[in-house]
Amino acid sequence: MSYFERHLFFCTNVRAEGADRPSCGRCGSDALRDYAKKRIKALGLAGEGKVRVNSAGCLDRCEEGPTLVVYPEGVWYTFVDEEDLDDIIDEHVVGGRPVERLRI
C-alpha cells in the first residue's frame, strides 16, 4: 500500500527571462499550488493514507499552460485559476472522476 492515496504534482519551474519556451512558474503555479494545498487540508484530505500536494520541477508540458498531474492515475491537467482547481479537487480527488475540460 502506498503512503498516500493520491499525489498532486504542480509544475513550478521558472525558466529564465527570454527563454524560448514558457514556464508554469511564470503563470502563478506556486500560488495556485498553495491554494490547492490549503483546500485539501481544509477538506480533511491531507496526511498519511490520503492526499499530498507537491511542487515539481519541470514536467515538460509548459506549452499547454500551467500543469499538474494526479497520481496514481497519471491524469494530466492544465488550469488557470482557483475555480479550475476546485473542479479538479471536487470531481477527481474527491469524486474519482477526471475533469475532461481541463485534461491534457
C-alpha positions in Angstrom: 0.0 0.0 0.0 1.2 3.5 -0.9 1.9 6.0 1.9 -0.5 8.4 0.1 -3.7 7.5 -1.8 -3.1 10.3 -4.3 -0.4 12.8 -5.2 -0.9 16.1 -7.0 2.3 17.4 -8.5 2.3 21.0 -9.7 5.0 22.2 -12.1 6.5 25.3 -10.5 9.5 25.5 -12.8 10.7 29.0 -13.8 12.7 29.5 -16.9 15.0 32.5 -17.4 13.5 35.7 -18.9 13.5 35.5 -22.7 13.6 31.6 -22.7 12.3 30.1 -25.9 9.6 28.1 -24.0 7.1 29.3 -21.5 7.2 28.1 -17.9 4.5 27.2 -15.4 6.1 29.1 -12.6 5.6 32.4 -14.5 1.9 31.7 -14.7 1.2 31.7 -10.9 1.5 28.0 -10.3 3.2 28.5 -6.9 0.2 30.5 -5.5 -2.3 28.1 -7.1 -0.4 25.1 -5.6 -0.6 26.8 -2.2 -4.3 27.3 -2.7 -4.8 23.6 -3.6 -2.7 22.5 -0.5 -4.9 24.7 1.8 -8.1 23.4 0.3 -7.0 19.7 0.6 -6.2 20.4 4.3 -9.5 22.2 4.9 -11.4 19.2 3.5 -9.5 16.9 5.8 -7.9 15.1 2.9 -4.2 15.7 3.8 -2.0 13.3 5.6 -0.9 9.6 5.7 -3.1 7.4 3.5 -4.8 10.4 2.0 -3.6 13.2 -0.4 -0.3 15.0 -0.8 0.1 18.2 -2.8 3.7 18.8 -4.0 5.8 21.1 -6.2 7.6 19.5 -9.1 10.4 20.7 -11.3 9.7 20.9 -15.0 7.0 18.4 -16.1 7.9 19.4 -19.8 4.3 20.3 -20.8 4.5 24.1 -20.3 3.2 24.9 -23.7 -0.2 23.6 -22.5 -0.3 26.2 -19.7 0.3 25.6 -16.0 0.4 21.9 -15.5 -0.3 19.4 -12.7 -0.5 15.6 -12.7 -2.5 13.4 -10.4 -1.1 10.0 -9.4 -1.6 7.1 -9.3 -4.0 7.7 -12.2 -1.5 9.7 -14.2 -4.1 12.2 -15.3 -2.6 15.5 -16.6 -4.3 18.8 -16.2 -3.9 22.4 -17.2 -5.6 25.1 -15.1 -5.8 28.9 -14.8 -7.5 29.8 -11.5 -8.9 28.6 -8.2 -12.2 27.5 -9.8 -10.3 25.1 -12.1 -8.5 23.6 -9.0 -11.8 23.4 -7.1 -13.2 21.3 -10.0 -10.1 19.0 -10.0 -10.3 18.6 -6.3 -14.1 18.1 -6.1 -14.5 16.0 -9.2 -11.3 14.0 -9.4 -9.7 13.9 -5.9 -13.0 13.5 -4.0 -15.3 12.1 -6.7 -12.8 9.9 -8.6 -13.9 11.3 -12.0 -11.3 13.1 -14.1 -12.3 16.6 -15.3 -12.3 16.3 -19.0 -12.5 20.0 -19.8 -9.1 20.6 -18.0 -7.4 17.4 -19.1 -4.3 17.5 -21.3 
